[in-house]
Protein backbone atom coordinates (compact mmCIF):
# COMPACT_ATOMS: atom_id res chain seq x y z
CA UNK A 1 0.00 0.00 0.00
CA UNK A 2 2.96 2.35 0.40
CA UNK A 3 3.38 2.57 -3.36
CA UNK A 4 -0.27 3.51 -3.73
CA UNK A 5 0.08 6.36 -1.25
CA UNK A 6 3.26 7.55 -2.96
CA UNK A 7 1.43 7.70 -6.30
CA UNK A 8 -1.45 9.56 -4.64
CA UNK A 9 0.87 12.14 -3.09
CA UNK A 10 2.73 12.59 -6.35
CA UNK A 11 -0.52 13.09 -8.27
CA UNK A 12 -1.77 15.60 -5.69
CA UNK A 13 1.50 17.54 -5.87
CA UNK A 14 1.30 17.55 -9.67
CA UNK A 15 -2.29 18.80 -9.59
CA UNK A 16 -1.37 21.62 -7.20
CA UNK A 17 1.57 22.69 -9.34
CA UNK A 18 -0.37 22.36 -12.60
CA UNK A 19 -3.32 24.28 -11.17
CA UNK A 20 -1.15 27.17 -10.00
CA UNK A 21 0.74 27.31 -13.30
CA UNK A 22 -2.47 27.28 -15.38
CA UNK A 23 -3.98 30.09 -13.33
CA UNK A 24 -0.80 32.15 -13.62
CA UNK A 25 -0.55 31.40 -17.35
CA UNK A 26 -4.17 32.43 -17.91
CA UNK A 27 -3.81 35.66 -15.94
CA UNK A 28 -0.56 36.50 -17.71
CA UNK A 29 -2.12 36.07 -21.16
CA UNK A 30 -5.35 37.99 -20.58
CA UNK A 31 -4.66 40.55 -23.28
CA UNK A 32 -3.39 38.15 -25.90
CA UNK A 33 -6.05 35.45 -25.59
CA UNK A 34 -9.11 37.73 -25.49
CA UNK A 35 -11.89 35.84 -23.72
CA UNK A 36 -10.29 32.43 -24.03
CA UNK A 37 -7.87 32.95 -21.11
CA UNK A 38 -10.72 32.10 -18.74
CA UNK A 39 -10.55 28.45 -19.84
CA UNK A 40 -6.99 28.26 -18.55
CA UNK A 41 -8.04 29.74 -15.21
CA UNK A 42 -10.98 27.31 -14.98
CA UNK A 43 -8.61 24.43 -15.68
CA UNK A 44 -6.34 25.64 -12.88
CA UNK A 45 -9.23 25.98 -10.44
CA UNK A 46 -10.43 22.44 -11.25
CA UNK A 47 -6.91 21.13 -10.63
CA UNK A 48 -6.72 22.98 -7.31
CA UNK A 49 -10.07 21.46 -6.34
CA UNK A 50 -9.04 17.92 -7.32
CA UNK A 51 -5.73 17.92 -5.39
CA UNK A 52 -7.18 18.07 -1.86
CA UNK A 53 -10.12 15.91 -2.93
CA UNK A 54 -7.86 13.08 -3.99
CA UNK A 55 -5.90 13.30 -0.75
CA UNK A 56 -8.99 13.39 1.41
CA UNK A 57 -10.86 10.53 -0.24
CA UNK A 58 -7.85 8.30 -0.86
CA UNK A 59 -6.38 8.49 2.62
CA UNK A 60 -9.76 8.00 4.28
CA UNK A 61 -11.10 5.09 2.23
CA UNK A 62 -8.09 3.92 0.12
CA UNK A 63 -10.16 4.47 -3.01
CA UNK A 64 -8.14 3.04 -5.87
CA UNK A 65 -10.94 3.90 -8.33
CA UNK A 66 -10.44 7.63 -7.71
CA UNK A 67 -6.98 7.94 -9.28
CA UNK A 68 -8.02 7.19 -12.88
CA UNK A 69 -11.08 9.41 -12.56
CA UNK A 70 -9.04 12.38 -11.33
CA UNK A 71 -6.50 11.90 -14.09
CA UNK A 72 -9.31 11.71 -16.65
CA UNK A 73 -10.97 14.88 -15.36
CA UNK A 74 -7.63 16.70 -15.43
CA UNK A 75 -6.92 15.59 -19.00
CA UNK A 76 -10.43 16.50 -20.13
CA UNK A 77 -10.32 20.05 -18.75
CA UNK A 78 -6.68 20.52 -19.79
CA UNK A 79 -7.38 19.47 -23.36
CA UNK A 80 -10.53 21.51 -23.56
CA UNK A 81 -8.77 24.66 -22.36
CA UNK A 82 -5.89 24.19 -24.82
CA UNK A 83 -8.32 23.70 -27.71
CA UNK A 84 -10.11 26.92 -26.72
CA UNK A 85 -6.82 28.82 -26.56
CA UNK A 86 -5.69 27.41 -29.91
CA UNK A 87 -9.01 28.37 -31.51
CA UNK A 88 -8.56 31.93 -30.26
CA UNK A 89 -4.99 32.10 -31.61
CA UNK A 90 -5.95 30.92 -35.10
CA UNK A 91 -5.77 33.68 -37.71
CA UNK A 92 -9.12 34.85 -38.97
N, C-alpha and C positions, 0 to 999 in steps of 0.2 A: 504493500500500500504506500510505501514511502515514495516510490516512483510516480504514483498517481498524484500525490500531493505536490511533488516537485513540478510536474507538468501543469497542475492547476495554478501554482504560484507564478510560474513562468508566463502562462497565458494571461493571468491578471496583470502582471507587470507590463506585458506587451500592450494590453488594452489600455492601460493608464497612459503609457507613453504615446501610443498611437492616437488616443483621444486628445491629449494635449497638443500634439503636433498638428492634427487636423484642424483644431480650433484656431491655433495660431496661424496656420497657413491660410485658412479662410479669412480671418480678420486682416491679415497682411495683404491679401489680394482683393479687397473689397472694390477698389476702383477699377481694376483690370477685368474682373469677372462679372461685372454688372450685378444682376440679381442671382446669379448662379453660385456665388460664394456661400450663400446660406446652406446649400447642400453639404458643403465641407464642414460647416459648423454643426449641422445636425448629425453628421456622421461622427464627429468628435464627441458630441453629447451622448449619443447612443453608446459609444465605446466606454465613456466614463460611467455610464449607468450599468453596463454589463460587467465591468471589473469587480465592483464590490458584490454584485449579485452572484457571480460565480464563486467568489470566496465564501460568501455566507451560506449558500445552498450546498456547496460541495463539502465544506468542513462540518456542516451539521448533519447531513444525511448521506455523505459519500456518494453523491449522484453522478455516476459515470455517464449517464445519458445526457447530462447538461453540457459537457465539453463540446461535442459535435454541434449541438444547437447554437451555442454561443459563437463558435467559429463560423457557422453558416450565416448567422445574423450579421456578424461583422463583415463578412465577405459580400453579402447582399447590399448592405448600406454603403460600403466602401466602393463597390463597383458602380452602384447607382449614382453616387456623388461624382465619381470620375467621369462617367458618361455625360452627366449634366454639365460639368465644367468643359469637357471637350466639345460638346454641342455649342456652348457659348463662345468658344475660341475659334470655331470654324468661320472662315471668311464668308461673307454674305454676298 
